């Protein structure tokens, strides 16, 4: 037998008709859950709630629901209630079972495909609630419809009993209660802040609907659970004001338009502020399209063309010696774009980018109409905006020179690696990691403790520049930031888009911030994260940014010693050992550990804990960074006071 024949025979044995698996019902969801909900960590866990809420919001869009409640139960199960029409419960002739059971147990089943039922819908794919059912150890659907209360229980996607009537009612609505399957999810604890932020967005996007969240796990001294209520009368106008609450506005009120008479309803709100960042948030049928799409393209095109025409016709650009571009018109702008599309074409089930070509023109026209009217009626504000654009163009021109200087210096040093960088020997980015270390002293210790094969060390001197309050050319002129850029090997923006990041030459797929476990260390972490969020967000989106977690304490009793990463862990060890004769050392800086200790607890993959930095809610992240790193002190103080219990603060 030849070698080729031998290989073919082996292939026949390993791949035959029996190798073809047919996944029935919702088995495909349980087999590959990340395909449907993003992942099986915190993001995917919360996505389950969003899928159920989407159905309630779709009832709102259809005009049948104005009240939605979300309850986090004590056992981390979720209940979502609405006062919509209620899921149909009648007999489904084709599937030969209740329509409710069809919706809950059959993939791609739902009313969203029928234009008579829903003109627009977020849950277009019809997989949402059935996916939630498939990934829940238990789910109960209670329906108020046709004068009766209907109920059905499920487990891992299968009905446990037929739909039954349990009472009579004059109400309509749907109640879905579910508990995620802990054999699927790596994380099973719901975060109140994540859910409440999402619900707040929905209230702004759907003015007139009342949305509440209650956490039965958190109760005050009188036994009342933690609760928040969200309601908006002005919609997107209030949304941009909320987003810019910590920034100084330069125009008298938000620019706003709501076009409802076309094939694609468009609502837009804009505020200009004194910051140097662009904050665009786009939505399609209430879904946050974090990667943009055709609606964002139309917005940018309409904004640039209309403002440029006004600036040229007013003569304000006559003394500018170089052209302005789209970036300049959006610097210091906060905007929310919301469109309603009857048949949206999203990229994948997680719906992060809109592809409908017919959406771009209506948004372009809406922006043009909105800005033309605004500038005619508010000439003073119009001139303020154009002056802001001119300043942005001048800063961009200076930033381009600063970027070119960085690139020239990189070329002169042969490869551009900063002198402080202790690089690793491996050249495969997927295997390599770089530690951004606070201070030369700790950097020296880290260099001694690292594994030189795949771990690089870049010491940072003091606190890096606060990019939230700096113009872009100042950012590129900052030495520590230039060192970060050159060490990572990424492209430093382009003339067309100063925030564009070319990751093709990224030298490390783990970028780890390693700072002291004190207030200054936390501040440095925040400064670095602000820099990455504002100037290299793609690094965060791709999952490359991490925070190291050095221990807070070393406990010793005789020959025994153990590290503790929190106060609770320290108290637990003290209780186990007995408090007598236990020496507790509090680490306030990385420099207090020797190289072996730092490696063992914080650097070696086998012994460390890394926290990955993610952007789960870009709207809330933007608001928090502007509040923490901006000029407005009272909101920052309030945030610190409310969150101090979750932070490691100096004793």
C-alpha positions in Angstrom: 0.0 0.0 0.0 1.4 3.4 -1.0 1.7 6.2 1.6 -1.1 8.1 -0.1 -3.4 5.1 -0.1 -2.6 4.5 3.6 -3.6 8.1 4.4 -6.8 7.8 2.5 -7.7 4.6 4.3 -7.1 6.2 7.7 -9.2 9.2 6.6 -12.1 6.9 5.6 -12.0 5.3 9.1 -12.1 8.6 10.9 -14.6 10.4 8.8 -17.7 8.6 7.6 -21.4 9.1 7.4 -21.7 8.3 11.1 -19.4 11.3 11.8 -22.1 13.7 10.6 -23.9 15.0 13.6 -27.5 16.3 13.4 -28.3 18.6 16.2 -32.0 18.7 16.8 -34.1 21.4 18.5 -31.9 23.7 20.6 -29.0 21.2 20.9 -27.0 23.5 18.6 -27.3 26.4 21.0 -26.0 24.3 23.9 -23.2 22.8 21.8 -22.0 26.2 20.6 -23.5 28.9 22.9 -20.9 31.6 22.0 -22.2 31.6 18.4 -25.6 32.9 19.7 -24.8 35.0 22.7 -21.2 36.1 22.3 -19.5 34.0 25.0 -20.1 32.0 28.2 -18.6 34.5 30.5 -20.0 37.7 32.0 -20.9 39.2 28.6 -22.9 36.2 27.5 -24.6 35.8 30.9 -26.0 39.4 30.7 -26.9 38.9 27.0 -29.5 36.4 28.1 -31.3 39.2 29.9 -31.0 41.5 26.9 -32.6 38.9 24.6 -35.7 38.7 26.9 -35.9 42.4 27.3 -35.7 42.9 23.5 -39.0 41.1 23.2 -40.6 43.5 25.6 -39.1 46.5 23.9 -40.4 45.2 20.5 -43.8 45.3 22.1 -43.0 48.9 23.0 -42.0 49.7 19.4 -45.3 48.2 18.2 -47.2 50.5 20.6 -48.5 47.9 23.0 -46.1 48.1 26.1 -45.2 51.0 28.4 -44.0 49.3 31.5 -41.1 46.8 31.9 -39.7 45.3 35.1 -36.5 43.4 35.6 -35.9 41.6 38.9 -32.7 39.9 40.0 -33.8 37.2 42.4 -31.8 36.1 45.5 -30.7 32.9 43.7 -29.3 35.0 40.7 -32.3 34.0 38.5 -33.9 36.7 36.5 -37.6 37.8 36.0 -38.7 40.1 33.2 -42.2 41.4 33.2 -44.0 43.6 30.6 -47.6 44.8 29.9 -47.5 44.0 26.2 -49.9 41.8 24.3 -48.5 38.6 25.7 -47.0 35.8 23.6 -49.7 34.0 21.7 -50.8 30.7 23.3 -53.2 29.3 20.7 -52.6 26.0 18.9 -50.0 26.3 16.1 -51.3 24.2 13.2 -48.0 23.5 11.5 -46.0 22.6 14.7 -49.0 21.0 16.3 -48.5 22.6 19.7 -49.1 25.9 21.5 -47.6 28.9 19.8 -46.0 29.7 23.2 -44.1 26.4 23.2 -43.1 27.0 19.6 -41.6 30.4 20.4 -39.8 29.0 23.5 -38.4 25.8 22.0 -37.9 26.3 18.2 -35.0 28.2 16.8 -35.9 31.0 14.3 -39.5 31.0 15.5 -41.3 34.2 16.4 -43.6 37.0 15.3 -40.6 39.2 14.2 -40.7 37.7 10.7 -44.3 38.9 10.2 -44.5 42.6 9.2 -48.1 42.7 10.3 -47.0 41.9 13.8 -43.9 44.0 14.1 -42.9 46.8 11.7 -39.5 47.0 13.4 -37.8 44.6 15.8 -34.5 44.1 17.6 -34.9 40.4 18.0 -35.2 39.9 14.2 -33.5 36.5 14.1 -36.1 34.9 16.2 -33.5 33.0 18.2 -33.5 35.2 21.3 -35.8 33.7 23.9 -35.4 30.2 22.6 -31.6 30.6 23.2 -32.3 31.8 26.7 -34.5 28.7 27.3 -31.8 26.4 25.9 -29.2 27.8 28.2 -31.3 27.9 31.3 -31.6 25.1 33.9 -35.2 26.2 34.4 -37.4 28.7 32.7 -41.1 29.6 33.4 -43.3 31.6 31.0 -46.4 33.2 32.4 -48.7 34.8 29.8 -51.6 37.2 30.5 -53.8 37.1 27.4 -57.3 36.5 26.2 -58.7 36.9 29.7 -56.6 34.0 31.1 -53.3 33.3 32.7 -51.3 30.7 30.9 -48.1 29.0 32.2 -45.5 26.6 31.0 -42.2 25.3 32.5 -39.1 24.3 30.7 -35.6 22.9 31.4 -32.6 23.2 29.1 -34.9 24.1 26.3 -37.5 21.4 26.6 -41.1 21.8 27.9 -41.7 19.9 31.1 -45.5 19.9 30.6 -48.2 21.3 28.2 -49.3 24.9 28.4 -51.9 25.2 31.1 -54.4 27.8 32.3 -53.8 28.8 36.0 -56.3 31.6 36.4 -58.3 34.5 34.9 -57.2 38.1 34.3 -58.1 41.4 32.8 -54.4 42.2 32.2 -52.2 41.5 29.2 -48.4 40.9 29.3 -45.6 38.4 29.6 -43.5 37.2 32.5 -40.3 35.2 31.8 -38.3 33.8 34.8 -35.1 31.9 34.1 -32.0 30.6 35.8 -28.9 30.2 33.6 -27.3 26.8 33.5 -24.1 26.8 35.6 -22.8 23.9 33.7 -22.6 26.2 30.6 -21.6 29.5 32.1 -18.3 30.2 33.8 -19.8 33.2 35.6 -23.3 33.0 37.1 -23.6 36.2 39.2 -25.5 39.1 37.6 -24.0 42.6 38.0 -26.6 45.2 38.9 -24.6 48.0 37.4 -24.3 46.3 34.0 -28.1 45.6 33.8 -29.1 49.0 35.1 -26.9 50.8 32.6 -28.5 48.9 29.7 -32.0 49.6 31.0 -31.2 53.3 31.4 -30.2 53.4 27.7 -33.4 51.7 26.7 -35.4 54.3 28.6 -33.7 57.2 26.7 -34.2 55.4 23.4 -37.9 54.8 24.0 -39.3 57.9 25.6 -42.5 57.3 27.5 -41.8 53.7 28.6 -41.2 53.1 32.3 -38.5 50.6 33.1 -37.4 49.4 36.5 -34.8 47.1 38.0 -34.9 45.5 41.4 -32.1 43.5 43.1 -33.5 41.2 45.8 -29.9 40.3 46.8 -29.2 43.8 48.1 -31.5 45.2 50.8 -31.3 48.1 53.1 -31.7 48.1 56.9 -35.5 48.1 56.5 -35.4 45.1 54.2 -36.2 47.1 51.0 -34.4 45.8 47.9 -32.2 48.0 45.8 -34.3 49.5 43.0 -33.9 52.0 40.2 -36.6 53.5 37.9 -35.9 54.9 34.4 -38.1 57.2 32.4 -37.4 59.8 29.8 -39.8 62.4 28.4 -37.4 64.0 25.8 -35.6 60.8 24.7 -32.3 61.4 22.9 -32.1 65.1 23.9 -31.9 63.9 27.5 -29.6 61.1 26.5 -26.8 63.4 25.2 -27.3 65.7 28.2 -26.8 62.7 30.5 -23.7 61.6 28.6 -22.2 65.1 28.8 -23.2 65.8 32.4 -19.5 65.9 33.3 -18.3 68.0 30.4 -18.7 71.7 29.7 -21.1 72.4 26.8 -20.3 75.1 24.3 -23.8 75.4 22.7 -27.0 76.5 24.5 -28.9 73.2 24.0 -28.8 69.9 22.1 -29.2 69.9 18.4 -32.1 67.4 17.7 -34.2 66.0 14.9 -36.8 63.2 14.8 -37.9 62.2 11.3 -40.8 59.7 11.4 -42.4 60.2 7.9 -40.0 58.2 5.8 -39.2 54.5 5.2 -36.4 54.8 7.8 -37.3 56.7 10.9 -34.3 58.7 12.2 -33.7 60.4 15.5 -30.4 62.2 16.2 -29.2 64.4 19.1 -25.9 66.3 19.3 -24.0 68.3 21.9 -20.6 70.1 21.4 -18.3 70.4 24.5 -14.9 71.6 25.4 -13.3 68.2 25.3 -11.0 66.8 22.6 -12.8 63.5 22.1 -15.5 62.2 19.8 -18.3 60.3 21.3 -20.7 58.7 18.8 -23.3 56.1 19.9 -25.4 54.5 17.3 -28.5 52.3 17.6 -30.7 50.3 15.3 -34.1 49.2 16.7 -32.7 49.9 20.2 -29.6 47.7 19.6 -26.3 49.4 20.3 -24.3 48.9 17.0 -20.9 49.3 18.6 -19.1 48.8 15.3 -21.3 51.3 13.5 -22.5 50.6 9.9 -24.3 52.4 7.2 -26.3 54.7 9.5 -23.1 56.0 11.0 -21.5 56.5 7.5 -24.6 58.6 6.5 -24.3 60.6 9.7 -20.6 61.4 9.3 -21.1 62.3 5.6 -24.0 64.6 6.2 -22.3 66.3 9.2 -19.0 67.0 7.4 -20.6 68.2 4.1 -23.2 70.5 5.8 -20.8 72.1 8.4 -18.0 72.5 5.8 -20.4 74.3 3.4 -21.5 76.6 6.2 -17.9 77.3 7.3 -16.8 78.1 3.8 -19.8 80.3 2.9 -19.3 82.3 6.2 -15.7 83.0 5.3 -14.3 81.5 8.5 -11.9 79.2 6.8 -10.2 81.8 4.6 -7.1 82.1 6.8 -6.7 78.3 7.4 -3.6 77.1 5.4 -4.6 73.5 5.2 -7.8 71.5 4.6 -10.2 70.4 7.4 -11.5 66.8 7.5 -14.2 64.7 9.1 -12.3 64.2 12.3 -12.2 67.9 12.9 -16.0 68.3 12.7 -16.5 65.6 15.3 -13.9 66.6 17.9 -15.6 67.6 21.2 -19.0 66.2 19.9 -21.3 63.8 21.7 -24.0 62.3 19.5 -26.6 59.6 19.6 -28.1 58.2 16.3 -31.1 56.0 16.5 -32.8 54.5 13.4 -35.6 52.1 12.9 -35.3 49.5 10.1 -38.0 47.0 9.2 -35.5 44.4 7.9 -32.1 45.2 9.4 -29.1 43.3 8.0 -26.7 42.8 11.0 -23.4 41.1 11.0 -24.1 38.0 13.1 -26.5 37.4 16.0 -24.7 39.8 18.3 -25.7 42.6 15.9 -22.7 45.0 16.1 -22.7 46.5 12.6 -25.5 47.5 10.3 -25.2 46.6 6.6 -28.4 48.0 5.0 -27.2 50.3 2.1 -30.6 52.1 2.0 -30.2 53.5 5.5 -27.2 55.8 4.7 -29.0 58.4 2.6 -32.0 59.0 5.0 -29.6 59.6 7.9 -27.4 61.9 5.7 -30.5 63.9 4.7 -31.7 64.1 8.3 -28.4 65.4 9.5 -28.2 68.0 6.8 -31.7 69.3 7.5 -31.1 69.3 11.2 -27.8 71.3 11.0 -29.0 73.7 8.3 -32.0 74.7 10.4 -29.9 74.9 13.6 -27.3 77.2 12.1 -29.9 79.5 10.5 -31.7 79.8 13.8 -28.6 79.9 16.1 -25.9 81.9 14.3 -23.9 82.5 17.5 -23.8 78.7 18.4 -22.9 78.0 14.7 -19.8 80.2 14.8 -18.8 78.6 18.1 -18.9 75.2 16.5 -17.0 76.3 13.5 -14.3 77.9 15.7 -14.0 74.6 17.6 -13.6 72.8 14.2 -10.8 75.2 13.2 -9.0 74.7 16.5 -9.3 70.9 16.0 -7.9 71.1 12.5 -4.9 73.1 13.8 -4.3 70.5 16.6 -4.6 67.6 14.1 -2.0 69.3 11.9 0.3 69.6 14.9 -0.5 66.0 16.0 0.5 64.7 12.5 3.9 66.4 12.9 4.2 64.8 16.3 3.4 61.4 14.9 5.9 61.8 12.1 8.5 62.8 14.7 7.8 59.6 16.6 8.2 57.5 13.5 11.4 59.3 12.5 12.9 58.7 15.9 11.8 55.1 15.7 13.6 54.7 12.4 16.8 56.3 13.8 16.9 53.9 16.7 16.7 50.9 14.4 13.3 49.3 15.0 12.0 52.0 17.3 12.1 50.1 20.6 12.5 52.4 23.7 15.7 52.0 25.6 13.8 51.1 28.9 12.1 48.1 27.3 13.4 44.7 28.4 12.0 42.7 25.4 11.4 39.0 25.3 13.1 36.5 23.0 10.0 34.9 21.4 8.7 36.8 18.4 5.2 35.2 18.1 2.8 37.9 19.4 0.2 35.3 20.4 2.7 33.9 22.9 4.2 37.2 24.1 3.1 39.6 26.8 4.3 43.0 28.0 4.0 44.4 31.5 3.5 48.2 31.8 5.1 48.6 35.3 4.8 51.6 37.6 8.3 53.1 38.3 11.9 52.1 37.5 12.3 50.3 40.9 9.4 47.9 40.4 10.4 47.6 36.8 13.8 46.4 37.8 12.3 43.8 40.2 9.9 42.7 37.4 12.8 42.3 35.0 14.5 39.9 37.4 11.4 37.9 38.1 10.1 37.5 34.5 10.4 34.7 32.1 12.6 36.2 29.4 11.2 33.9 26.7 7.8 35.5 26.5 7.5 38.4 29.0 8.7 41.9 28.3 8.9 44.7 30.8 8.3 48.5 30.1 8.8 50.7 33.2 6.7 53.9 33.2 8.0 57.0 35.0 5.2 58.4 37.3 1.7 59.1 36.0 1.2 59.3 32.3 -0.6 62.2 30.6 -4.3 62.5 31.3 -5.4 62.3 27.7 -9.0 63.2 28.6 -7.9 66.8 29.1 -5.1 67.1 26.5 -5.2 68.0 22.8 -4.1 65.1 20.5 -0.7 66.7 19.6 0.2 66.9 23.3 -0.6 63.2 23.6 1.8 62.2 20.8 4.5 64.5 22.3 4.3 62.8 25.7 7.4 60.6 26.2 5.8 57.8 28.2 2.9 57.5 25.7 5.4 57.4 22.8 7.3 54.6 24.6 4.0 52.6 24.8 3.3 53.1 21.1 6.7 52.2 19.9 7.0 49.2 22.2 3.7 47.8 21.0 4.6 48.3 17.4 1.2 49.7 16.3 0.5 52.4 13.8 0.1 55.8 15.5 -3.2 57.0 13.8 -3.6 58.3 10.2 -4.4 61.6 8.6 -7.9 60.4 7.9 -8.6 58.9 11.4 -6.4 59.8 14.3 -7.9 57.0 16.4 -7.4 54.2 13.8 -5.1 51.5 15.1 -3.3 49.0 12.8 -2.9 45.9 14.9 -1.2 43.9 12.2 2.2 44.7 13.7 1.2 44.4 17.4 4.1 42.7 19.1 2.2 41.3 22.2 -1.3 39.9 22.6 -1.3 40.5 26.3 -0.7 44.0 27.5 -0.7 43.9 31.3 -0.9 47.0 33.6 1.1 46.2 36.8 0.9 48.9 39.4 1.0 49.3 43.2 -2.1 48.1 45.1 -2.8 51.6 46.5 -4.6 54.9 45.4 -1.7 56.0 43.2 -1.5 52.7 41.5 -5.3 52.7 40.8 -4.9 56.3 39.4 -2.2 55.2 37.1 -4.3 52.2 36.0 -7.1 54.6 35.2 -4.8 57.0 33.3 -3.5 54.1 31.1 -7.0 52.7 30.5 -8.3 56.2 29.6 -5.4 56.4 27.0 -6.2 53.0 25.5 -10.0 53.7 25.5 -9.6 57.1 23.8 -6.7 56.3 21.4 -6.5 52.5 20.9 -10.0 51.1 21.6 -9.4 48.3 19.2 -6.9 46.8 21.6 -9.6 46.6 24.3 -12.2 45.2 21.9 -9.8 42.5 20.7 -9.2 41.5 24.4 -5.5 42.4 24.6 -5.6 44.6 27.7 -5.3 43.2 31.2 -4.7 44.4 34.8 -2.3 42.4 37.1 -3.5 41.7 40.6 -0.6 41.7 43.1 -1.5 40.4 46.6 -2.4 42.9 49.3 -1.1 40.8 52.3 1.4 38.2 53.2 0.5 36.3 56.4 3.1 34.3 58.4 2.8 32.0 61.4 5.8 30.0 62.2 6.9 28.3 59.0 3.5 28.7 57.4 2.9 31.6 55.0 0.0 32.5 52.7 -0.8 35.4 50.4 -4.2 37.2 50.5 -5.6 39.3 47.7 -8.5 40.9 49.6 -9.5 41.8 53.2 -12.0 39.0 53.2 -9.3 36.5 52.3 -7.1 37.9 55.0 -9.8 37.5 57.6 -10.6 34.0 56.4 -6.9 32.9 56.8 -6.8 34.6 60.3 -9.9 32.7 61.3 -8.5 29.4 60.1 -5.1 29.9 61.7 -6.2 31.7 64.8 -5.2 35.3 65.2 -2.5 34.7 67.8 1.2 35.1 66.6 0.2 35.8 63.0 2.4 38.4 61.3 0.4 40.3 58.7 2.5 42.3 56.1 0.5 44.8 54.0 2.0 45.3 50.5 1.6 48.9 49.5 4.0 48.7 46.5 5.4 46.3 44.1 8.9 47.3 45.3 8.1 45.7 48.7 8.2 42.2 47.0 11.4 40.6 45.8 11.7 39.2 42.3 10.7 35.7 43.3 7.6 36.9 45.2 6.5 39.1 42.4 6.9 36.4 39.8 5.1 33.7 42.0 2.1 35.9 42.9 1.6 38.3 40.0 3.6 37.3 36.8 3.8 33.6 36.3 0.7 32.3 34.4 0.4 29.3 36.8 0.0 31.5 39.9 -1.4 34.9 38.9 -4.8 36.3 38.4 -5.3 38.7 35.5 -8.4 40.9 35.0 -9.3 41.4 31.4 -10.4 45.0 30.5 -13.5 44.9 28.3 -16.0 47.4 26.9 -19.3 45.9 27.7 -21.2 49.2 27.6 -19.3 51.9 25.6 -21.9 54.5 26.6 -21.3 54.0 30.4 -17.5 53.6 30.0 -17.4 57.0 28.1 -19.5 58.6 30.9 -17.3 57.2 33.7 -14.0 58.1 32.1 -15.2 61.7 31.4 -16.3 62.0 35.0 -13.1 60.4 36.6 -10.6 62.2 34.4 -12.4 65.5 33.6 -12.5 68.8 35.5 -15.9 68.4 37.3 -15.0 67.4 40.9 -18.4 66.8 42.6 -19.5 63.9 40.4 -16.1 62.3 40.8 -16.3 62.6 44.6 -19.7 61.1 44.6 -18.6 58.2 42.4 -15.6 57.5 44.7 -17.8 57.6 47.8 -20.3 55.2 46.3 -17.7 52.8 45.0 -15.1 53.0 47.7 -16.3 49.7 49.2 -15.3 47.9 46.0 -11.8 49.4 45.8 -8.5 48.7 47.6 -7.8 52.0 49.4 -4.8 52.9 51.5 -5.3 52.2 55.2 
